[in-house]
Amino acid sequence: MPSIPPDSARLVTVPAGPFIYGPEIIYERQSGARPALDQTVIDLPEFRIQAWPVTYAEWHTFLNDSGYEWPGVWWAIREKGWRRHLRRFAVVESYPQAMADYPIVFVSQTDALVYADWLGERDGLSYTLPTEQQWEKAARSVDGRTYPWGETSPRPELMHLRPTHTLGLDYYWYNLTRKPRTELARSGWYWRIGTPLPVGAIPQNRSPYGCLDMAGNIWEWTLSPYDPADGRFHVVKGGSWGYSPHHTACSVRSACSITQPSSDYRAQGTGFRLVVNES
């Protein structure tokens, strides 16, 4: 299984210039969203973004170094015992060393921004979360491709099923009885048997700029409000292991919740990566 690249590759540069954005696709929580935008061309200045999402190991170092009282909990993959058949990805009592290279989950937007401040002090840079436009350009480059790798469906055998965030028995039976022929993004796994993957586990899941895992595995926080009229809820991008493969398309936008504000919302499928704040 591929390992995470050396830390020297942690930040990648996305050059200034226009890119094809959208068309925005919203599969759920439409009542809390602004109207979806058609495909358009957006011009962005150059920015630097982390090449992979923040990992368990990095989050653990942050907690130990900063003393931050994280209200979240650790999740890990059960490899033994009968309970793994009920739910493979489950809460554990302490930091799971075996998950070191997995993307951290169960962090709120507030948690992510506290981490950004800590990392900035450590590295002598100013960090923040990306906007959804920055995230999308980093994921798909300038040519309007559907996925970071191009147009091939992430899990072709599942694309005829419902695009949904509440996967049902149709997804369950597919994953229980059939090994994926192609899995370009970790997605479409029913919660009882699904898990995330380590960062970089799927080499093809790489954007033209060198960003890893921007389709599937976990949702990633952005700074962008889901509806500018209500600043409590924010866009997440990328889809996750427990959402349908349709959600991994770069132009899909969602919100983790439109009832619980982003500042407090934590979920087992949501993490983040940072950009350098150049202003």
TAJO-V935691 format. One record per residue. N is the residue number from 1. RES is the residue in one small letter. BURIAL is I if it has 16 or more other C-alpha atoms within 10 Angstrom, else O. Layout:
# TAJO-V935691
((N:RES:BURIAL) (N:RES:BURIAL))
This chain:
# TAJO-V935691
((1:m:O) (2:p:O) (3:s:O) (4:i:I) (5:p:O) (6:p:O) (7:d:O) (8:s:O) (9:a:O) (10:r:I) (11:l:I) (12:v:I) (13:t:I) (14:v:I) (15:p:O) (16:a:O) (17:g:O) (18:p:I) (19:f:I) (20:i:I) (21:y:I) (22:g:I) (23:p:O) (24:e:I) (25:i:I) (26:i:I) (27:y:O) (28:e:O) (29:r:O) (30:q:O) (31:s:O) (32:g:I) (33:a:I) (34:r:O) (35:p:O) (36:a:O) (37:l:O) (38:d:O) (39:q:O) (40:t:O) (41:v:O) (42:i:O) (43:d:O) (44:l:O) (45:p:O) (46:e:O) (47:f:I) (48:r:I) (49:i:I) (50:q:I) (51:a:I) (52:w:I) (53:p:I) (54:v:I) (55:t:I) (56:y:I) (57:a:I) (58:e:I) (59:w:I) (60:h:O) (61:t:O) (62:f:I) (63:l:O) (64:n:O) (65:d:O) (66:s:O) (67:g:O) (68:y:O) (69:e:O) (70:w:O) (71:p:O) (72:g:I) (73:v:I) (74:w:I) (75:w:I) (76:a:I) (77:i:I) (78:r:I) (79:e:O) (80:k:O) (81:g:O) (82:w:O) (83:r:O) (84:r:O) (85:h:O) (86:l:O) (87:r:I) (88:r:I) (89:f:I) (90:a:I) (91:v:O) (92:v:O) (93:e:O) (94:s:O) (95:y:I) (96:p:O) (97:q:O) (98:a:O) (99:m:I) (100:a:I) (101:d:I) (102:y:I) (103:p:I) (104:i:I) (105:v:I) (106:f:I) (107:v:I) (108:s:I) (109:q:I) (110:t:O) (111:d:I) (112:a:I) (113:l:I) (114:v:I) (115:y:I) (116:a:I) (117:d:O) (118:w:I) (119:l:I) (120:g:I) (121:e:O) (122:r:O) (123:d:O) (124:g:O) (125:l:O) (126:s:I) (127:y:I) (128:t:I) (129:l:I) (130:p:I) (131:t:I) (132:e:I) (133:q:I) (134:q:I) (135:w:I) (136:e:I) (137:k:I) (138:a:I) (139:a:I) (140:r:I) (141:s:I) (142:v:I) (143:d:O) (144:g:I) (145:r:I) (146:t:I) (147:y:I) (148:p:I) (149:w:I) (150:g:I) (151:e:O) (152:t:O) (153:s:I) (154:p:I) (155:r:I) (156:p:O) (157:e:O) (158:l:I) (159:m:O) (160:h:O) (161:l:O) (162:r:O) (163:p:I) (164:t:I) (165:h:I) (166:t:O) (167:l:I) (168:g:O) (169:l:O) (170:d:O) (171:y:I) (172:y:I) (173:w:O) (174:y:I) (175:n:I) (176:l:O) (177:t:O) (178:r:O) (179:k:O) (180:p:O) (181:r:O) (182:t:O) (183:e:I) (184:l:I) (185:a:I) (186:r:I) (187:s:I) (188:g:I) (189:w:I) (190:y:I) (191:w:I) (192:r:I) (193:i:I) (194:g:I) (195:t:I) (196:p:I) (197:l:I) (198:p:I) (199:v:I) (200:g:I) (201:a:I) (202:i:I) (203:p:O) (204:q:O) (205:n:I) (206:r:I) (207:s:I) (208:p:I) (209:y:I) (210:g:I) (211:c:I) (212:l:I) (213:d:I) (214:m:I) (215:a:I) (216:g:I) (217:n:I) (218:i:I) (219:w:I) (220:e:I) (221:w:I) (222:t:I) (223:l:I) (224:s:I) (225:p:I) (226:y:I) (227:d:I) (228:p:O) (229:a:O) (230:d:O) (231:g:O) (232:r:I) (233:f:I) (234:h:I) (235:v:I) (236:v:I) (237:k:I) (238:g:I) (239:g:I) (240:s:I) (241:w:I) (242:g:I) (243:y:I) (244:s:I) (245:p:I) (246:h:I) (247:h:I) (248:t:I) (249:a:I) (250:c:I) (251:s:I) (252:v:I) (253:r:I) (254:s:I) (255:a:I) (256:c:I) (257:s:I) (258:i:I) (259:t:O) (260:q:O) (261:p:I) (262:s:I) (263:s:I) (264:d:O) (265:y:I) (266:r:I) (267:a:I) (268:q:I) (269:g:I) (270:t:I) (271:g:I) (272:f:I) (273:r:I) (274:l:I) (275:v:I) (276:v:I) (277:n:O) (278:e:O) (279:s:O))
